[in-house]
Amino acid sequence: MNLDRTIENLEFPSKTKLEEFWNKRYSANFHIGVLGRLNKKEYEKIQKNVDNWYKLQDEILHDLFNKKMSDWSIKTTFLRVKLLNEFYSTNIPDICIYNVAECISKANKDKEINLRQLILKPENNGDKKNAIDFITAILKYKVFDGYKSTLSKDIYSFATKFCHFCNPKEYSIYDQYVEKLLKDYITEKNFSCECIQSSQNFKKTELSTLMKDYKNFIELIDCFIAFCELPKTYKDKRAKVDNFLWLGGMMKYKKGSNYKEEREKRLKK
């Protein structure tokens, strides 16, 4: 297996590289041969459908989010939360799907926060952070029917994915593999933005905490995009940079990744 030079050398991806990774997103050969997914014997008969599977998932989500953005009813919001959680493995317990959907749906009628406005027309990164923070906190310390839920949890990754599908031009997705690869770029390429004076001042564990503040995270992503030197008119560059970091992070760090295993063998030589 040839190790991808851009990932190995931590080069900032060009438009051509981003397009290459976007095509890998729906490639059965990539998911099976490189990432090592569905390699068990019982999956042999469905391997050929992997490319259609991932592509259809994205098409369903884009239709559900983009074509009905005026609809924030509980039914539509429930369906968005349910399918996004299912397709992207955001780990919201099924028993909590309705509560998350209800809070998001009701927030558009709340005088204290207009969540829809923050998501669809954020004025700055502070607005984006407020939208992410609101959704993230829905299941944290939540009281249901008079008692504190034992399912209290952080749904930060889900919040970023929900807002991204609502407004892909403004919101980037946080994911564990995005975080891992972005850390490598920050610590080894020494790029910085307002939220970090110098990457040398931070250990990787501290960067994890830093990225859990969405204002910091989006600033780091914007900084990364700037280093890529992409055309200003390049369509969907935020989504394609997200995709590059996600797939690159899985290649390098996902357990069972054939790329990861090959890389470790070469490093030992």
C-alpha positions as CSV (number, residue, x, y, z in Angstrom):
1,M,0.0,0.0,0.0
2,N,1.3,3.4,-0.9
3,L,1.2,5.8,2.0
4,D,-0.5,9.1,1.1
5,R,2.3,11.8,1.0
6,T,-0.1,14.6,2.1
7,I,-1.1,12.7,5.3
8,E,2.5,11.4,6.0
9,N,4.2,14.8,5.5
10,L,1.3,16.7,7.0
11,E,1.1,18.9,3.9
12,F,-1.8,21.3,3.6
13,P,-4.2,19.8,1.0
14,S,-4.6,21.4,-2.4
15,K,-8.0,21.6,-4.2
16,T,-7.0,18.5,-6.2
17,K,-6.2,16.6,-3.0
18,L,-9.5,17.6,-1.4
19,E,-11.4,16.4,-4.4
20,E,-9.5,13.2,-4.3
21,F,-10.5,12.6,-0.7
22,W,-14.1,13.6,-1.5
23,N,-14.2,10.8,-4.0
24,K,-12.7,8.4,-1.5
25,R,-15.6,9.2,0.8
26,Y,-17.9,7.0,-1.4
27,S,-15.3,4.5,-2.5
28,A,-15.9,0.9,-1.5
29,N,-12.2,0.1,-2.2
30,F,-11.0,2.8,0.1
31,H,-13.3,2.0,3.0
32,I,-12.5,-1.8,2.7
33,G,-8.9,-1.8,1.5
34,V,-7.5,1.3,3.2
35,L,-9.7,1.8,6.3
36,G,-10.3,-1.9,6.9
37,R,-14.0,-1.7,7.3
38,L,-16.3,-4.7,6.7
39,N,-13.4,-7.1,6.2
40,K,-15.0,-9.9,8.3
41,K,-16.2,-12.9,6.4
42,E,-19.9,-12.3,7.1
43,Y,-19.6,-9.0,5.3
44,E,-18.4,-10.4,2.0
45,K,-21.8,-10.2,0.2
46,I,-22.4,-6.6,1.1
47,Q,-19.0,-5.1,0.5
48,K,-19.9,-4.1,-3.1
49,N,-22.7,-1.9,-1.8
50,V,-20.6,0.2,0.5
51,D,-20.2,3.1,-2.0
52,N,-23.9,3.3,-2.5
53,W,-24.6,3.0,1.2
54,Y,-22.5,6.0,2.2
55,K,-23.6,8.1,-0.8
56,L,-27.3,7.5,-0.1
57,Q,-26.9,8.3,3.6
58,D,-25.5,11.7,2.7
59,E,-28.1,12.4,0.0
60,I,-30.9,11.6,2.5
61,L,-29.4,13.9,5.1
62,H,-28.8,16.8,2.7
63,D,-32.4,16.5,1.4
64,L,-33.9,16.3,4.9
65,F,-31.9,19.3,6.1
66,N,-31.5,21.6,3.1
67,K,-34.8,21.2,1.4
68,K,-36.9,21.8,4.5
69,M,-35.0,24.4,6.4
70,S,-38.2,26.4,7.0
71,D,-39.6,23.3,8.8
72,W,-38.5,23.0,12.5
73,S,-41.6,21.1,13.6
74,I,-41.1,18.3,16.2
75,K,-41.7,15.7,13.5
76,T,-39.1,16.9,11.1
77,T,-36.6,17.8,13.8
78,F,-37.1,14.3,15.4
79,L,-36.3,12.7,12.0
80,R,-33.2,14.9,11.5
81,V,-31.9,14.0,15.0
82,K,-32.7,10.3,14.6
83,L,-31.1,9.8,11.2
84,L,-28.1,11.9,11.9
85,N,-27.5,10.0,15.1
86,E,-27.9,6.7,13.3
87,F,-25.8,7.5,10.2
88,Y,-23.0,9.3,11.9
89,S,-22.9,7.3,15.2
90,T,-23.2,10.3,17.5
91,N,-24.1,8.1,20.4
92,I,-27.3,9.8,21.6
93,P,-29.2,7.1,23.5
94,D,-32.5,6.2,21.6
95,I,-34.5,7.1,24.7
96,C,-33.2,10.7,24.5
97,I,-33.8,11.3,20.8
98,Y,-37.2,12.9,21.4
99,N,-35.9,15.1,24.2
100,V,-33.1,16.4,22.0
101,A,-35.5,17.0,19.1
102,E,-38.0,18.7,21.3
103,C,-35.5,21.1,22.8
104,I,-34.2,22.1,19.4
105,S,-37.7,22.5,17.9
106,K,-38.9,24.6,20.9
107,A,-35.7,26.8,20.9
108,N,-36.9,28.5,17.7
109,K,-39.9,29.9,19.6
110,D,-37.9,30.8,22.7
111,K,-37.5,34.6,23.4
112,E,-34.2,34.0,25.1
113,I,-32.5,32.2,22.2
114,N,-33.4,32.0,18.5
115,L,-31.5,28.8,17.7
116,R,-32.6,28.9,14.0
117,Q,-31.2,32.4,13.6
118,L,-27.9,31.4,15.2
119,I,-27.5,28.3,13.0
120,L,-28.7,29.7,9.7
121,K,-27.4,33.3,9.9
122,P,-24.6,33.5,12.5
123,E,-23.0,37.0,12.6
124,N,-19.7,35.7,14.0
125,N,-18.0,32.8,15.6
126,G,-19.5,33.7,18.9
127,D,-23.0,33.1,17.5
128,K,-21.8,29.7,16.2
129,K,-20.4,28.8,19.6
130,N,-23.8,29.8,21.2
131,A,-25.7,27.5,18.9
132,I,-23.3,24.6,19.5
133,D,-23.3,25.2,23.3
134,F,-27.1,25.2,23.4
135,I,-27.4,21.8,21.7
136,T,-24.5,20.3,23.5
137,A,-26.0,21.1,26.9
138,I,-29.4,19.5,26.2
139,L,-28.5,16.2,27.8
140,K,-26.0,17.6,30.3
141,Y,-27.5,17.8,33.9
142,K,-30.9,17.5,32.3
143,V,-33.8,16.9,34.7
144,F,-36.6,14.7,33.3
145,D,-39.9,14.3,35.2
146,G,-38.4,15.7,38.4
147,Y,-35.2,13.6,38.6
148,K,-31.8,14.0,37.2
149,S,-31.2,11.8,34.2
150,T,-28.7,9.0,34.6
151,L,-28.1,9.4,30.8
152,S,-26.6,12.9,31.3
153,K,-24.0,13.3,28.6
154,D,-22.1,15.6,26.3
155,I,-23.3,15.6,22.7
156,Y,-20.8,18.1,21.3
157,S,-19.9,16.1,18.2
158,F,-23.6,15.7,17.4
159,A,-24.2,19.4,17.8
160,T,-21.5,20.3,15.3
161,K,-22.8,17.8,12.8
162,F,-26.4,19.0,13.2
163,C,-25.4,22.6,12.6
164,H,-23.1,21.6,9.7
165,F,-25.9,19.9,7.9
166,C,-28.2,22.9,8.5
167,N,-25.5,25.3,7.3
168,P,-22.4,23.6,5.8
169,K,-20.9,26.9,4.6
170,E,-20.6,28.2,8.2
171,Y,-20.2,25.2,10.5
172,S,-17.4,22.6,10.6
173,I,-17.7,19.2,12.1
174,Y,-15.9,18.1,15.2
175,D,-15.0,14.4,15.3
176,Q,-12.5,12.4,17.2
177,Y,-10.5,11.7,14.0
178,V,-10.7,15.3,12.9
179,E,-9.3,16.3,16.3
180,K,-6.4,13.8,16.1
181,L,-5.2,14.8,12.7
182,L,-5.7,18.5,13.4
183,K,-3.6,18.1,16.5
184,D,-0.7,16.7,14.4
185,Y,-0.9,19.7,12.1
186,I,-0.9,22.2,15.0
187,T,1.9,20.6,16.9
188,E,4.2,19.7,14.0
189,K,3.5,22.5,11.6
190,N,3.3,25.2,14.3
191,F,0.4,27.2,12.8
192,S,-1.6,29.2,15.3
193,C,-4.6,31.6,15.5
194,E,-6.1,33.8,18.2
195,C,-6.9,30.9,20.5
196,I,-3.3,29.7,20.6
197,Q,-0.3,31.9,20.8
198,S,2.0,29.1,19.7
199,S,1.3,25.4,19.5
200,Q,4.5,24.8,21.5
201,N,2.6,26.1,24.5
202,F,0.2,23.3,24.4
203,K,0.3,19.6,24.9
204,K,-2.0,17.5,22.7
205,T,-4.2,16.7,25.7
206,E,-4.6,20.5,26.3
207,L,-5.5,20.9,22.6
208,S,-8.3,18.4,23.1
209,T,-9.9,20.7,25.8
210,L,-9.3,23.7,23.6
211,M,-11.2,22.2,20.7
212,K,-14.2,21.4,22.9
213,D,-14.8,25.2,22.8
214,Y,-16.4,25.6,19.4
215,K,-15.2,29.2,19.0
216,N,-11.6,27.9,19.3
217,F,-12.3,24.9,17.1
218,I,-13.8,26.9,14.2
219,E,-10.9,29.4,14.4
220,L,-8.5,26.5,14.1
221,I,-10.3,25.1,11.1
222,D,-10.5,28.5,9.5
223,C,-6.7,28.9,10.0
224,F,-6.2,25.4,8.5
225,I,-8.3,26.4,5.5
226,A,-6.2,29.6,5.0
227,F,-3.0,27.5,4.9
228,C,-4.5,25.4,2.1
229,E,-4.5,28.4,-0.2
230,L,-7.8,27.4,-1.9
231,P,-9.5,29.5,-4.5
232,K,-12.0,31.9,-2.9
233,T,-14.7,30.6,-5.3
234,Y,-14.0,27.0,-4.4
235,K,-17.4,25.4,-3.7
236,D,-18.0,23.5,-0.5
237,K,-14.5,24.0,0.8
238,R,-15.4,23.8,4.4
239,A,-17.2,20.4,3.9
240,K,-14.3,19.1,1.9
241,V,-11.7,20.1,4.4
242,D,-13.8,18.4,7.1
243,N,-13.9,15.3,5.0
244,F,-10.1,15.4,4.4
245,L,-9.4,15.7,8.1
246,W,-12.0,13.0,9.0
247,L,-10.8,10.4,6.5
248,G,-7.1,11.3,7.0
249,G,-7.6,10.9,10.8
250,M,-9.2,7.5,10.3
251,M,-6.4,6.4,8.0
252,K,-3.8,7.3,10.5
253,Y,-5.5,6.4,13.8
254,K,-8.6,4.1,13.4
255,K,-8.2,0.7,15.0
256,G,-8.1,-1.9,12.3
257,S,-7.1,0.6,9.6
258,N,-4.9,-1.2,7.0
259,Y,-3.2,2.2,6.3
260,K,-2.4,2.5,10.0
261,E,-0.9,-1.0,10.2
262,E,1.2,-0.5,7.1
263,R,2.5,2.8,8.4
264,E,3.5,1.3,11.8
265,K,5.3,-1.5,10.0
266,R,7.3,1.0,8.0
267,L,8.1,3.2,11.0
268,K,9.5,0.1,12.8
269,K,12.0,-0.6,10.0
